[in-house]
Amino acid sequence: MTSVARTGLPEESTPAAVAVETPAVSRKKLVVGAVALSAAIAGTAWFLAHRGFENTDDAQVDGDVVAVPARIGGIVSHVLFTENQRVKAGDLLAELEDAPARAKLAQAEANVASAIASAEAMDAEVLVAEANAVGNKSVAEAGLRSASVGVTSFAEQIREGEASVRSAEVTLAQANSDQQRGKTLFASGAIAKAEMDRLDTAFSMAESNLAGAHARLASAREAANQAKSKVVEASARVKQSSLVEPLIRQARARADAAHAEVATAQAARDLAALDMSYTKVRAPADGVVSKKTLNEGQAVAVGQAIVQVVTGRDWVTANFKETQVGHIRPGQTAEFVVDAYPGVKFIGDVESLSGATGARFTLLAPDNASGNFTKVVQRLPVRVRIHDVPAGFPLRPGMSVDLTVDARK
């Protein structure tokens, strides 16, 4: 009965139960509250400590890696380096057989000598052409003057010949008259036979003189015609020789063309000399040669890479999410650690931000205008300049990096 009565009483009216349960609930609430407060304080402290810092582990050491090509094709005669050897700029790495290149160089030098000789001959021809052109003009003008004088002289001779013919005709007429009179007198016995013979001789001489005068007149006229022809010919020569400057320019143009051939031959010679020099493959920069791809006796083609030179000019490429780069600026301090050297801190600063996200530089860039669109957070490459590297911790391109940028300023 006592038990039933105790059970029938309301729970809150039992003083003993209240005395036992209240302290336990209070302690539990205190513990929960203390944990929540500690978490809130820790979270606030972490947020305040890391506010303005951007971190990424999508980063790696980058560097200049130069592929050394064979600049001409040929057979490798000597390989003068070993894998991962350190070299200096200009060091001889390999040699190709140079007999073909040497023969081409000799041929090119012979062509240069021939072209120079031709150019010198053309230069001499210019001088000869100038002298001939001026001399021919002078000779032609002198010939014209001489021919003109000849025409004038023969004109005088023609006039003299015509006068001689007229004089001979008068003399012949007088001799003919004297002969006829003499014949009448001789027939009558008025004159002697000797006188008659004299009159006959005088008549014959008069005929001969007239014939000679006609012949000289004809000769003078023929000579005059020839002189006139010479004047025409001399005039043509004067006209032809008056083109002195065009003839000289023509000769000079041929000389210029010959000198251009010299320049062409010299350029071919220089190219042959370059090919000759390319039989010796040299290091383009200081660094470490790796990824050797040739051996002695091997044939290489033009442009074939025979080794890679890692120059040691290093930097860090950090691929930040696009949501992180809003406050990243060039010049901000960066700290990073390299997986190869845990616990070693490296210092640098932001050098530049890429002009586009990494996706834009892929072979097939995404096109959000086609197909269904799913938003993906893009990453933007950030280039970080490396300051002094601690001794004994060399960096190699491709090493993984965990980097933090202080973007608070």
Secondary structure as the mmCIF struct_conf table of DSSP 4:
data_model
#
loop_
_struct_conf.conf_type_id
_struct_conf.id
_struct_conf.beg_label_comp_id
_struct_conf.beg_label_asym_id
_struct_conf.beg_label_seq_id
_struct_conf.end_label_comp_id
_struct_conf.end_label_asym_id
_struct_conf.end_label_seq_id
HELX_RH_AL_P HELX_RH_AL_P1 THR A 2 GLY A 8
BEND BEND1 LEU A 9 LEU A 9
HELX_RH_3T_P HELX_RH_3T_P1 GLU A 11 SER A 13
HELX_RH_AL_P HELX_RH_AL_P2 PRO A 15 HIS A 50
TURN_TY1_P TURN_TY1_P1 ARG A 51 GLY A 52
STRN STRN1 PHE A 53 PRO A 69
BEND BEND2 ARG A 71 ILE A 72
STRN STRN2 GLY A 74 VAL A 79
TURN_TY1_P TURN_TY1_P2 GLU A 83 ASN A 84
STRN STRN3 GLN A 85 VAL A 87
TURN_TY1_P TURN_TY1_P3 ALA A 89 GLY A 90
STRN STRN4 LEU A 92 LEU A 96
HELX_RH_AL_P HELX_RH_AL_P3 ALA A 99 SER A 188
TURN_TY1_P TURN_TY1_P4 GLY A 189 GLY A 189
BEND BEND3 ALA A 190 ILE A 191
HELX_RH_AL_P HELX_RH_AL_P4 LYS A 193 SER A 241
TURN_TY1_P TURN_TY1_P5 SER A 242 SER A 242
HELX_RH_AL_P HELX_RH_AL_P5 VAL A 244 SER A 277
TURN_TY1_P TURN_TY1_P6 TYR A 278 THR A 279
STRN STRN5 LYS A 280 ARG A 282
BEND BEND4 PRO A 284 ASP A 286
STRN STRN6 GLY A 287 SER A 290
BEND BEND5 LYS A 291 LYS A 291
TURN_TY1_P TURN_TY1_P7 GLU A 296 GLY A 297
STRN STRN7 ALA A 299 VAL A 300
TURN_TY1_P TURN_TY1_P8 VAL A 302 GLY A 303
STRN STRN8 ALA A 305 LYS A 321
TURN_TY1_P TURN_TY1_P9 GLU A 322 GLN A 324
HELX_RH_3T_P HELX_RH_3T_P2 VAL A 325 HIS A 327
TURN_TY1_P TURN_TY1_P10 PRO A 330 GLY A 331
STRN STRN9 THR A 333 VAL A 338
TURN_TY1_P TURN_TY1_P11 ASP A 339 ALA A 340
BEND BEND6 TYR A 341 TYR A 341
TURN_TY1_P TURN_TY1_P12 PRO A 342 GLY A 343
STRN STRN10 LYS A 345 LEU A 353
BEND BEND7 GLY A 355 ALA A 356
HELX_RH_3T_P HELX_RH_3T_P3 GLY A 358 PHE A 361
BEND BEND8 THR A 362 LEU A 364
TURN_TY1_P TURN_TY1_P13 ASN A 368 ALA A 369
BEND BEND9 SER A 370 GLY A 371
STRN STRN11 ARG A 379 ILE A 386
HELX_LH_PP_P HELX_LH_PP_P1 ASP A 388 PRO A 390
TURN_TY1_P TURN_TY1_P14 ALA A 391 GLY A 392
TURN_TY1_P TURN_TY1_P15 PRO A 397 GLY A 398
STRN STRN12 SER A 400 ASP A 406
#
